[in-house]
Amino acid sequence: MSEISGLTKKVKNTAARHGVPLLEDSMSVESMGLDFEVLFAKDTAGAEWVCRLPKRADALEKASLEKSMLDYIADRQSVFQVPVWKVFSDELILYKKLNGQPAVVTDPFTQEPHWAFDPTDVPDNYLHSLARALAELHRLPLKDAEQVGFKITAPNDLRLNMQERMKKIKEDFPVHEELWARWMNWVNDPNYWPRQVSLVHGDLFPGHTLIDDHQRVCGLIDWTESEGNDASVDFTAVYMLFGEAALDQLLLAYQAAGGYVWTNMKAHIIERLSTQAITIAEFAELSGLKEYREMAARMLEKPS
């Protein structure tokens, strides 16, 4: 409890230095995440705020780019909300809470998920509004995005980059031969892969989608992984958490909303999910967190 008290006092004092009078007794811990500690708070006028405290230097570096990304996205579309930062410092990121609630939140102490809807029966409104938001995001101009700092990967480099990531992981970890064979089949077959890239969120699990009272997506948060890349990265969480039928419905709605769908996109999304251990291993190396290295090792030792 003393740790939480020290955290809320730090947030209150830091916010006050930037002219935002937060009430310490209104603060609640929302997440003790990997990159940021997140608290909710109210100010003296009753407005609600999101307070993010960077936990590591590399998280702060990503946040600087994230701010440029958010400004770019907010200025160029109105289908979904994104955070608009009032304060950005080494100690604190502060922005007014967006409308809606996350589709799922994780208890910061027990790690138990709390869903806003039944994840075994995903609402049509959620999938259709998510499809519209993704279609809008994925068609934002890449040339302009690159000028404000987004990393853009050329279509011809997608397979090469993935091959390099796979090879590096195999140098550091044992990879089950069936899993490796599956990866090689996918990465060496150009028929799976898109012929264009899109501006992607990059970490679009349901906790980063905000929904209204009708289960419609009204906002997207946590943009640190956003870049110009293969659009399939924004669909893997739906397949992993909700299953094939939900993915089918999402893809149909996405195409109807003007999203770019290619012949083997669904199969490509499924194959991409098989490389989840690579992302976890890369994060373990970046963060130095032993538990994530162990998690990646366990996943890589399993057959496909």
N, C-alpha and C positions, 0 to 999 in steps of 0.2 A: 504493500500500500504506500509506503514511503517513496518508492520509485515512481509511482503514478503521481503522487503529490508534487514531487520535484519536477516531473515532466510538465504538469499543468501550470505550475508557477513560471517555468521557463517560457512556455508559450505565451502566457499572459504578459510577461515583462517584455518579451521580444516584440509582440504585436503592438504593445503600447508605444514602443519607440518608433513605430511606423505609423502611428496615429489611429490605430484600430483598438478601441477599448473593449476587450473581451472580458467576460465574466468567468472567473476561475471556477465557481461552483456550478457553471453550466456545462463544463467540459466533460466529455466521455471519450474513452479510448475506443476507436473504431478498428484499428489494425496495428499490430506490431509486425509489420511486413519485413521483407528482405531488404528493401532499399530505403523505405521510409516508415517512420512511426506516424500514424494518422489519428487525429483527434477531431471531434466535432465540438463546436462552441457557439455561444450566442454573444452578441455585443450588447451594449447598454440600451440600444434601440430595439432589440429583439430580433435583429437579422441573424441568420444562421451562417456559420463559416466552416470551411474545411481547413484544417491546419496540418501541414505535412512537414516533418522534420527529417532531413537527410541523415542516413545512418553511416554513409561511407563517402569518401571523396569521389569515387567513380559514379555513385548515384547522383551527386551534385553536378558533375560534369554532364550527365545525361539530362538532368533537369534544365540546364541552360538551353540545350537544344530543344527540349520539349516545349519551352515557352515560345520559341520562335515557331514551332510547329502549330501550337494551339492558336496563336495569333493568325497564322496563315489560314487554317481551317475555319476558324470563326468568321473570317472576313469573306469567305467564298461560298458558303452554303448556309441554309437555314432549316434543313431537314432535322438536324439534331443539335443539341447543345454541347458545348465543350467548356471546360473551366476557363475563366478569364482571371489571371493572377493579379491581385492587388499588391501583394508583397512577394518579392523574390530575393532572398538573401542567403548567405552561407548557413544560417541557423534555421530559417523558416520560410516556407512557401504558404501563402494564405490567399484563399479565394472564397467568394460567396458560394454557399451550397447551391447546387443546381436543383431544378425541379425533379421530382421523381425519387425513386429508391432503387438501390442495386437489385438485380434479379436474384442474387444470392449474396449473403454476407457470411463470413467465417468468424466464429467467436475467437477473439484474440488470445484467450487463455486455454480453452478446451479444444480449439480447432474444429469444432462442430459446425457444419454448414446449416444456415437457416434460409430457406428458399421463399421467395415471394409468390411462387406458384408450385404446382406439383411437377417435379422434373420428370416423372414418368408419363405425364400427359401435358406436354408443352402447349400453351395456348396458341391458337392460330394467329392471334393479334401480335404475339411476341415475334414469331418467325417472319410474318409478313412485314412488320415494321422494321425488323432487323435487316431484312433483305433490301428494303428501300434505303435505309441508312447506308448500307454497304455499297449499293449501286451508286449512290451520290458521292460517297468518299472515293470510290475506285475510279471515278471519271474526272476527278480534279486534275488540273494541268500539271504534268510532271516537270515541265521546263521551269515554270514559275516556282514550284516546290523546291527544286534543286537550288535555286538562287537564294532561298532563305535558309538553307542548311540541311535539307533532307538528303540522305544518301539514296542514290538511284542506281539500281543494278540493271544493266542492259539485258534484254531477253536472251541474247546469245550466251550470256555469262551465268545464267541460272544453274544450269546443270554442272558447269565447271566449278562454280563456287560450292555446290553441294558435294561434289566429288572430293574437293579439297578438305572440306569439313569432315567427311567420312574417313579419309585417309589419316587425318590428324588424330581423330578419336581412336582409330585402330592402333596407332603408335602408343597411345597412353593407356588403353584398356583392352582386355580380351573381349572379342565380339563373337557371339555364337555364329557358327558357320551358316546356319539356315537364315539367320537375320542378315548376315553380310551378303548372302546370295540374293536375298530379296532386295536389298538396297541396290546392288549392282544391276539387277534386272530393271529396276525403276529408273535409276539415274542414267543408264546407258541407252534407254529407249526414248527417242525424241517425241514419239507419238503421245506420251503422257503429258508433255510440258506445254505451257501456254506460249503463244507467239507475241505476247505483249506483256508489259508489267503495269502495275497500278499502284497508286498511293494506298498503302495498307495501314491498319491500326497496329498489327503485329503481335498483340497480346489480348485477343478478343475473347476472353472467357466471360461467362455471364455476370460475374461480379463487377465487370467493367462496363456493363450496360445498365443504364438507368431506365426504369419503366414507370408509366403513369398508372392511374387507378384502373385502366382498362388493359393492363399488361402490354401496352405499346411502348416500344423503345423511343425514349425522348432525349437521351443524352448518352455520350460515350466519354469515359474517363481513363486516366492512366495511359498516356500516349508515349511513353519513353522508348518503345520499340518501333515506332512508326517510321516508315521508309517507302521508297519505291521498289516494289518487289513482286513476287508471284502472289496473285490474289488468293490462292488456295490457303495461305496461312491464316486467313480470317474465318475459315470454315471448319478447321479441324476440331475446335472445342465443341461445336454443336454435334459433330459426329461422335466424338468421344463420350460426351455426357448424355446425349439424348437419343443417339442411335441413327440407323440408316433412314428410317422413314422421315424423321425430322430433317435430316440433311437433304433428302429428296424434295421435301416441301420448301425448304429454304432456297434451294437452287432454282426451282420453278419460279418462285416469287421474285428472286433476284434477276433472273432473265427477263421476266415480265416488266420489271422496273428499269430495264435498260442495262443491266450488268453484263459483262463479257463472260460468256460461257462457251467453252470449247468442248470438243467431242468426248475427250477422256477426263474431263475435269473431276467428276465424282471419284473415279478410280485413283486419280492423282492425289486428291485430298486424303483418301484412305491410306495410300502409300506414304504420304508425307507424315501422317500420324505415327507411322512405325519408326520414325527418326526422332521421336520425342526425347529419347535418352541423350541424343547429341546435344540438344539445347540445354538439358540439365547438366551435362558434363561441362559444357562451356561456361555455364554460370558458376559451377563449382570452382573452376579454374580462376575465373575473374574475381570471385568473392573470397576464395580461400576457405569456404565452409565445408568441413569434412563430411557432414551428413549428406550433402548433395552429391559429393563424389561417391559416397557409398551407395546412394540411391541409383545413380547412373550405372555404377558397376553391376548392380543386381539386374537392372533392366537389360543391359547389354549381354548378360550371360544367358538370357532366355532365348528360346527359338522364336522365329517370327510367327 
